[in-house]
C-alpha cells in the first residue's frame, strides 16, 4: 500500500469571530509522491484558502482545523507555528501573479540570491552561481541577462519562470501551483505547464495544481 506524501483529513476553515461561517468545510484528499493532483473549482470556492491552510499562511481572521500528515509527520492544522518549517524547504508555493509577487525595483539576482543565501547559508558568490543554475533549470535561455534584469523588463512568461525558480530554490518535495498560468496567453500557458510536468516526472516532485479552468486541467493534468 502506497503511503501518501500529503494527507489532509476534514479540513475546516472558519472566521475566527464567527465559526459558523466556513469558506472551506470538510475537505479531505491525499497526494502521493511524484503525483500531480488538481484542485478545481470556480473563483471564490476556497481553493487558495485550502492551500494557505496547508502552509499555515491564513490571515488572522481565518482559523483552520483538521489533521495533516506530510512525509510521515502529523500536524494539527490549527497550529500555524508547527506548519511554518515546512514552507520552502518541504512545500513551496508558486503564486498566480508574477506582476505582484516580485519586487519591481530589485533585480532578479538579488531577489533569488537572497532566498538562496538565507536558506542555504552560502556566500554571495555561491548564491550567484546557484541563481544562474536555477534560472537555467526552468528553461530561461540567458540566465546571466535575466539575473541582472528587473521584473518589469521581463515578459509575463519569463517572470512566471522566475517564480518557479524561486520555489525550487530550497529543493522542496512538493509544489503548490496556485493558478500559475492565469495571467499568461495560451501559448505561454502550455510552456509553463510543460515545465511543471517535467519537474514532476524528471525530478520526482509532487504537485497540488489549483485552477478554475476545467479545459486546462483536462488537457494537462490527466
Residue, then its C-alpha position, 0 to 999 in steps of 0.5 A: x500500500x502506497x503511503x501518501x506524501x500529503x494527507x489532509x483529513x476534514x479540513x475546516x476553515x472558519x472566521x475566527x469571530x464567527x465559526x459558523x461561517x466556513x469558506x472551506x468545510x470538510x475537505x479531505x484528499x491525499x497526494x502521493x509522491x511524484x503525483x500531480x493532483x488538481x484542485x478545481x473549482x470556480x473563483x471564490x470556492x476556497x481553493x487558495x484558502x485550502x492551500x494557505x491552510x496547508x502552509x499555515x499562511x491564513x490571515x488572522x481572521x481565518x482559523x483552520x482545523x483538521x489533521x495533516x500528515x506530510x512525509x510521515x509527520x502529523x500536524x494539527x492544522x490549527x497550529x500555524x507555528x508547527x506548519x511554518x518549517x515546512x514552507x520552502x524547504x518541504x512545500x513551496x508555493x508558486x503564486x498566480x501573479x508574477x506582476x505582484x509577487x516580485x519586487x519591481x525595483x530589485x533585480x532578479x539576482x538579488x531577489x533569488x540570491x537572497x532566498x538562496x543565501x538565507x536558506x542555504x547559508x552560502x556566500x554571495x558568490x555561491x548564491x550567484x552561481x546557484x541563481x544562474x543554475x536555477x534560472x537555467x533549470x526552468x528553461x530561461x535561455x540567458x540566465x546571466x541577462x535575466x539575473x541582472x534584469x528587473x521584473x518589469x523588463x521581463x515578459x509575463x512568461x519569463x517572470x512566471x519562470x522566475x517564480x518557479x525558480x524561486x520555489x525550487x530554490x530550497x529543493x522542496x518535495x512538493x509544489x503548490x501551483x496556485x493558478x500559475x498560468x492565469x495571467x499568461x496567453x495560451x501559448x505561454x500557458x502550455x510552456x509553463x505547464x510543460x515545465x511543471x510536468x517535467x519537474x514532476x516526472x524528471x525530478x520526482x516532485x509532487x504537485x497540488x495544481x489549483x485552477x478554475x479552468x476545467x479545459x486546462x486541467x483536462x488537457x494537462x493534468x490527466 
